Amino acid sequence: MFYQRFTYRLLFRLLIINLLAILLYNLIERTNLFFTIIGVAIILLAALISLYHYINQIREDIKRFILAVKTRDSSLNFRNKVTNGSFPELYESFNDIIQIHKNIQLEKDSMFLLLKTILEQVPVGVIVIKETTEEAEKKEIVLINQAAVSLLNVPAYKYWHRMVQHLPQFSDEIEGIKTGGKKFIEIKIQDKLIQLSTEIIPLNLYQNNYTIISFQNIKDEIEQKESEAWNRLIGVISHEILNSITPISSLSDTVNTMIQDKSVLTPEELEDLKPAIQTIRRRSEGLLDFVKDYRLIAELPTPVLAYHTIGEILKHIKILMQPFAKEKNITLKIEQTSSKISINIDLKLIEQALINLVTNSIYALQDVQQGTIEIAYRLEINKLYLEVTDNGKGVTSDLVEKIFVPFFTTRKNGSGIGLTITRNIMKMHYGSLEVSSIPYEKTTFSLVFKYN
């Protein structure tokens, strides 16, 4: 066993001490050899001191080992004790444990360095704050990457209050979502407006609270998307206006030619003028309707929110759309009208959104045998989906983005504003409109609400 050497040495030392003690006792009792008695006493005392130092040395080694483990000091080793010490296997175990701790620490340090290197390369700004219950001046910034320094145009501050002094607007916005969440932030830095998509994540690690702030400048992406949307919108509007203006202009020239230099028109000439004037009137009315549709998109009313059950919403839609679907020989399935799940909405606007989707589905099923529309809902994590599904012609992948552009339509005589209005209604409810389509199999438009 690893303690055998210690046992033998301890027994040997105790035996020597006992023999010296017996010898000293006999010398004192039976002789008057004072110098011998003093010599034996000194040797006995030396033996006792040696025993104390021997045991104390082992206690100090154990103490040093425990302290090294606590302080993660990997420089300590007991190599000489492995060969010369009383507990070779114990000291070898000490060395192994210290080496394992050293390897773990090196692995942690290398992983931290790897993550830090990755964070320095990503274009997303990251700031990690170590929270404290004391004054704000004590909040330490444990990490701020180069992207954060560049985006905010600040030095790599060590304490959060320095950031607050430098960028009060940014810190105020962060304070507004300090418990966690996402926010779009617009701030001016050196007279330059930047738009940041920001997310806060509170985190508790080893009884310490941290706040992770991540953000990226999405101004360029927003401008690009806006430019693409405007280009698509201008293209559609130009097409619609040209379709109306071209015949009006042409017919106006024709009418002008017919009446030029004439003070009196014959009945035949009047008859020829009537179709041209009627066409001008019809196209002018079409242009007016187009402008009215545009105003309808731009001037949606502000939602008046109240809690309504899903069952109530579906019942209303069933009553409204069942006759229209039946007239077109389409099966309309709405089976969850007893649901008691409630959401905070403007009932009229959401009904309008569903009517738009069902109407689109009905027209998509015009040339389909056994056309079916199903309206249902489902809950998924923190979202509620109201879904309108049909087996109509669907939406091809190249049209998925275009269908939400105002006035774009694939339907003859369609206005092209239904889906635009529906998406705007959902934006007013802090939701979204999603679509997935397999033509002539399953096409689903989903009204997506936040649900907590």
C-alpha positions in Angstrom: 0.0 0.0 0.0 1.1 3.6 -0.6 1.2 4.3 3.1 3.5 1.4 4.1 6.7 3.4 3.8 5.2 6.1 6.0 4.1 3.4 8.5 7.5 1.8 8.7 9.3 5.1 9.1 6.8 6.2 11.8 7.1 2.9 13.7 10.9 3.1 13.5 10.9 6.7 14.8 8.5 5.8 17.6 10.6 2.8 18.6 13.8 4.9 18.7 12.0 7.5 20.9 10.7 4.8 23.2 14.1 3.2 23.6 15.7 6.6 24.3 13.0 7.4 26.8 13.6 4.0 28.6 17.3 4.5 28.5 17.0 8.1 29.9 14.7 6.8 32.7 17.1 4.1 33.7 20.1 6.4 33.6 18.3 8.9 35.9 17.2 6.2 38.3 20.3 4.1 38.6 23.3 6.3 37.7 24.8 9.7 38.3 26.3 10.1 34.8 25.1 13.6 34.3 26.8 14.2 31.0 25.4 10.9 29.6 21.9 11.7 30.9 22.1 15.2 29.2 23.4 13.6 26.0 20.6 11.0 25.8 18.0 13.7 26.7 19.3 15.9 23.8 19.1 12.9 21.4 15.5 12.2 22.6 14.5 15.8 22.1 16.0 15.8 18.7 14.1 12.6 17.8 10.8 14.2 19.0 11.5 17.3 17.0 12.4 15.2 13.9 9.1 13.3 14.3 7.1 16.5 14.5 8.8 17.9 11.4 8.3 14.7 9.6 4.5 14.6 10.2 4.2 18.4 9.8 6.0 18.2 6.4 3.3 15.8 5.1 0.5 18.0 6.5 2.1 21.0 4.7 2.3 19.1 1.4 -1.4 18.2 1.6 -2.1 21.8 2.5 -0.1 23.1 -0.5 -1.9 20.7 -2.8 -5.3 21.8 -1.6 -4.4 25.4 -2.0 -3.0 24.7 -5.6 -6.3 23.1 -6.5 -8.3 26.0 -5.1 -6.2 28.7 -6.8 -5.7 26.6 -10.0 -2.0 26.8 -9.6 -0.5 24.3 -12.1 3.1 25.2 -11.4 3.2 23.1 -8.2 4.6 19.6 -8.5 5.7 16.7 -6.2 8.1 14.9 -8.5 10.9 14.7 -5.9 8.4 13.3 -3.3 7.4 10.5 -5.7 10.8 9.0 -5.4 11.9 10.2 -2.0 8.7 10.8 -0.1 6.8 8.6 2.3 3.7 8.5 0.1 5.0 7.9 -3.5 1.6 6.9 -4.9 -0.2 9.7 -3.1 2.2 12.3 -4.4 1.9 10.8 -7.8 -1.9 11.2 -7.6 -1.4 14.8 -6.5 0.7 15.4 -9.6 -1.9 13.7 -11.8 -4.7 15.8 -10.4 -2.8 19.0 -10.8 -1.9 18.0 -14.4 -5.6 17.2 -15.1 -6.6 20.6 -13.8 -3.9 22.2 -15.9 -5.2 20.5 -19.0 -8.8 21.5 -18.3 -7.8 25.1 -17.8 -5.7 25.0 -21.0 -8.7 23.6 -22.8 -11.0 26.3 -21.4 -8.5 29.0 -22.3 -8.2 27.7 -25.8 -11.9 27.4 -26.3 -12.4 31.0 -24.9 -9.7 32.2 -27.4 -11.4 30.4 -30.2 -14.8 31.9 -29.4 -13.2 35.3 -29.0 -11.5 35.0 -32.4 -14.8 34.0 -34.0 -16.6 36.9 -32.3 -13.9 39.3 -33.6 -14.5 38.1 -37.2 -18.3 38.2 -37.3 -19.9 41.4 -38.5 -22.3 41.4 -35.5 -21.5 43.7 -32.6 -21.3 41.9 -29.2 -21.1 43.4 -25.7 -21.1 41.2 -22.6 -21.7 43.1 -19.3 -21.2 41.5 -15.9 -24.0 42.8 -13.7 -23.7 43.8 -10.1 -26.0 44.8 -7.3 -23.8 47.8 -6.6 -23.7 51.1 -8.4 -23.6 51.3 -12.2 -20.0 52.3 -12.2 -19.1 48.7 -11.1 -20.7 47.1 -14.1 -17.8 45.5 -16.0 -17.7 44.9 -19.8 -16.1 41.5 -19.9 -16.2 41.4 -23.7 -16.6 43.9 -26.5 -15.7 42.8 -30.0 -14.2 44.8 -32.9 -17.5 44.9 -34.8 -19.2 46.6 -31.7 -16.3 49.1 -31.5 -16.6 49.9 -35.2 -20.4 50.1 -35.3 -20.7 52.4 -32.3 -17.4 54.2 -33.0 -16.3 53.9 -29.3 -13.1 52.7 -27.6 -13.1 49.2 -26.1 -14.4 50.4 -22.7 -13.8 48.3 -19.6 -16.8 49.6 -17.7 -20.4 50.1 -18.8 -20.8 53.6 -17.3 -18.2 54.9 -19.8 -20.4 53.6 -22.6 -23.5 55.3 -21.0 -21.6 58.6 -20.9 -20.4 58.3 -24.5 -23.7 57.0 -26.1 -26.6 57.9 -23.8 -29.2 57.3 -26.5 -27.9 53.7 -27.2 -27.8 52.9 -23.4 -31.3 54.2 -22.9 -32.6 52.0 -25.7 -30.8 49.0 -24.1 -32.2 49.8 -20.7 -35.7 49.6 -22.3 -35.2 45.9 -23.1 -32.7 44.9 -20.3 -34.9 41.9 -19.3 -34.5 40.4 -22.8 -35.9 40.7 -26.2 -35.4 42.3 -29.6 -35.6 45.9 -30.7 -35.0 48.0 -33.7 -32.9 51.0 -32.7 -32.1 54.2 -34.7 -29.3 56.3 -33.4 -27.1 59.1 -34.7 -23.3 58.6 -34.4 -21.2 61.6 -35.5 -24.1 62.9 -37.6 -24.6 59.6 -39.3 -27.8 57.7 -38.8 -27.4 53.9 -38.2 -30.2 51.4 -37.8 -29.5 48.5 -35.5 -31.3 45.3 -35.0 -30.6 44.6 -31.4 -31.2 41.6 -29.1 -30.6 41.3 -25.3 -30.1 38.0 -23.6 -29.8 37.9 -19.8 -27.7 35.0 -18.6 -26.7 33.5 -15.2 -23.4 31.7 -14.9 -21.8 30.5 -11.7 -23.9 32.8 -9.6 -23.0 35.8 -11.7 -25.5 37.7 -13.9 -24.5 38.7 -17.4 -26.2 40.7 -20.1 -25.3 39.8 -23.7 -26.0 42.6 -26.2 -25.8 41.8 -29.9 -26.6 44.2 -32.7 -25.9 44.7 -36.4 -26.4 47.6 -38.7 -29.2 46.7 -41.1 -29.5 50.2 -42.8 -27.9 49.0 -46.0 -30.1 45.9 -46.2 -33.3 47.9 -45.4 -32.4 50.4 -48.1 -31.7 47.6 -50.6 -35.1 45.9 -49.8 -36.9 49.3 -50.0 -35.3 50.0 -53.3 -36.3 46.6 -54.7 -39.8 47.0 -53.3 -40.1 50.5 -54.8 -38.8 49.3 -58.2 -41.4 46.5 -58.2 -44.1 48.9 -57.1 -43.2 51.5 -59.7 -43.1 48.8 -62.4 -46.6 47.7 -61.5 -48.0 51.2 -61.2 -46.4 52.3 -64.5 -47.9 49.2 -66.2 -51.4 50.0 -64.8 -51.2 53.7 -65.6 -49.8 53.1 -69.2 -52.6 50.6 -69.8 -55.1 53.4 -69.0 -53.3 56.4 -70.4 -52.3 54.9 -73.8 -55.8 54.3 -75.1 -57.0 57.6 -73.6 -54.2 59.4 -75.4 -54.8 57.6 -78.6 -58.6 58.1 -78.6 -58.1 61.7 -77.7 -56.0 62.2 -80.8 -58.6 60.4 -82.8 -61.4 62.6 -81.4 -59.3 65.7 -81.9 -58.7 64.8 -85.6 -62.4 64.1 -86.1 -63.6 67.5 -84.8 -60.7 69.6 -86.0 -61.7 72.5 -88.2 -65.3 71.5 -87.9 -68.1 73.6 -86.4 -70.9 71.2 -87.1 -70.9 67.3 -86.9 -73.0 65.0 -88.9 -75.1 62.3 -87.2 -72.6 59.7 -88.7 -69.7 61.5 -87.1 -71.4 61.7 -83.8 -72.0 58.0 -83.9 -68.3 57.4 -84.6 -67.4 59.7 -81.6 -69.6 57.9 -79.1 -67.5 54.7 -78.7 -64.3 56.7 -78.4 -65.8 58.9 -75.7 -67.2 55.9 -73.9 -63.9 54.2 -74.0 -62.2 57.3 -72.6 -64.7 57.5 -69.8 -64.3 53.8 -69.0 -60.5 53.9 -68.9 -60.7 57.1 -66.8 -63.0 55.4 -64.3 -60.5 52.5 -64.2 -57.7 54.9 -63.5 -59.8 56.4 -60.7 -60.5 53.0 -59.2 -56.8 52.3 -59.3 -56.1 55.4 -57.3 -58.9 54.5 -54.8 -57.3 51.1 -54.4 -53.9 52.8 -53.7 -55.5 55.0 -51.1 -57.2 51.9 -49.5 -53.7 50.3 -49.0 -52.2 53.5 -47.6 -55.1 54.5 -45.3 -56.0 51.4 -43.3 -57.7 52.3 -40.0 -55.9 52.0 -36.7 -56.8 48.6 -35.1 -59.3 48.7 -32.2 -58.1 45.7 -30.2 -60.3 43.4 -28.1 -60.1 39.7 -27.1 -62.0 37.3 -29.4 -62.0 33.6 -29.5 -60.8 31.6 -32.5 -64.2 29.9 -32.6 -66.0 33.3 -32.9 -63.7 34.3 -35.8 -64.2 31.1 -37.6 -68.0 31.1 -37.2 -68.2 34.6 -38.7 -66.1 33.6 -41.7 -68.1 30.4 -42.2 -71.3 32.4 -42.3 -69.8 35.0 -44.7 -68.0 32.8 -47.2 -70.0 29.6 -47.2 -72.6 30.8 -49.8 -69.9 32.2 -52.1 -67.9 28.9 -52.0 -71.1 26.9 -52.5 -72.0 29.0 -55.5 -68.7 28.1 -57.1 -69.1 24.4 -56.2 -66.2 24.5 -53.7 -66.2 22.7 -50.4 -65.4 25.0 -47.5 -64.3 23.2 -44.3 -64.3 25.0 -41.0 -64.5 22.6 -38.1 -62.9 24.3 -35.1 -65.6 26.8 -34.4 -65.9 25.7 -30.7 -62.3 26.8 -29.8 -62.1 29.0 -26.7 -58.6 30.2 -27.4 -58.6 34.0 -27.3 -56.4 36.6 -29.1 -56.2 40.4 -28.9 -57.3 41.6 -32.4 -59.4 44.0 -34.4 -62.2 41.6 -35.4 -63.2 43.6 -38.5 -59.7 43.8 -39.9 -58.9 40.2 -39.3 -62.2 39.1 -40.9 -61.2 41.3 -43.9 -57.8 39.5 -44.0 -59.5 36.1 -43.9 -62.1 37.1 -46.5 -59.2 38.2 -48.8 -57.4 34.9 -48.4 -60.6 32.8 -48.9 -61.6 34.9 -52.0 -58.1 34.3 -53.5 -58.5 30.5 -52.8 -61.9 30.5 -54.5 -60.5 32.1 -57.7 -57.4 29.7 -57.5 -59.9 26.7 -57.6 -61.8 27.9 -60.7 -60.5 25.1 -63.0 -60.0 22.5 -60.3 -62.3 19.5 -59.9 -63.4 18.8 -56.3 -61.9 22.1 -55.0 -61.6 22.3 -51.3 -60.8 25.1 -48.9 -60.0 24.4 -45.2 -59.7 27.0 -42.5 -58.0 25.9 -39.3 -55.7 27.1 -36.5 -52.7 25.6 -34.7 -50.4 26.7 -31.8 -46.7 26.4 -32.2 -44.3 27.6 -29.4 -45.3 31.3 -28.9 -47.2 31.7 -32.1 -50.8 31.1 -33.3 -51.4 30.3 -36.9 -54.8 30.9 -38.6 -54.4 29.0 -41.9 -56.4 29.0 -45.2 -55.5 25.9 -47.2 -56.7 25.0 -50.7 -55.8 22.5 -53.5 -55.8 25.2 -56.2 -53.2 26.2 -58.8 -51.0 27.6 -56.0 -48.1 30.0 -56.2 -44.9 29.1 -58.0 -41.5 29.9 -56.4 -40.8 32.7 -58.8 -44.0 34.5 -57.8 -43.7 34.1 -54.0 -42.1 37.6 -53.5 -44.1 39.3 -56.2 -47.6 38.4 -54.9 -47.2 40.9 -52.0 -46.3 43.8 -54.3 -49.3 46.2 -54.5 -51.3 45.9 -57.7 -49.5 42.8 -58.9 -52.0 40.1 -59.8 -52.1 36.9 -61.9 -55.9 37.0 -62.0 -57.8 38.6 -64.8 -59.6 41.7 -63.6 -57.9 41.4 -60.2 -56.9 44.5 -58.3 -53.7 43.1 -56.9 -54.2 44.7 -53.4 -55.8 41.9 -51.4 -52.6 40.3 -50.2 -51.0 43.7 -49.7 -53.8 44.8 -47.4 -53.8 41.4 -45.6 -50.1 41.7 -44.9 -50.5 45.3 -43.7 -53.3 44.2 -41.4 -51.0 41.6 -39.9 -48.2 44.1 -39.4 -50.6 46.3 -37.5 -51.2 43.3 -35.2 -47.4 42.7 -34.9 -47.9 39.5 -36.8 -47.0 38.3 -40.3 -48.4 36.6 -43.4 -46.7 33.4 -44.6 -47.2 31.3 -47.6 -46.2 27.7 -48.6 -47.4 26.2 -51.8 -47.3 22.9 -53.8 -49.4 23.8 -56.9 -52.6 21.7 -57.3 -51.8 19.8 -54.1 -51.7 22.1 -51.1 -51.3 25.9 -50.8 -51.5 27.5 -47.3 -51.6 31.2 -46.4 -51.1 31.7 -42.7 -52.0 34.6 -40.5 -49.3 34.4 -37.8 -50.0 36.0 -34.4 -47.8 36.3 -31.3 -49.4 34.2 -28.6 -48.2 34.1 -24.9 
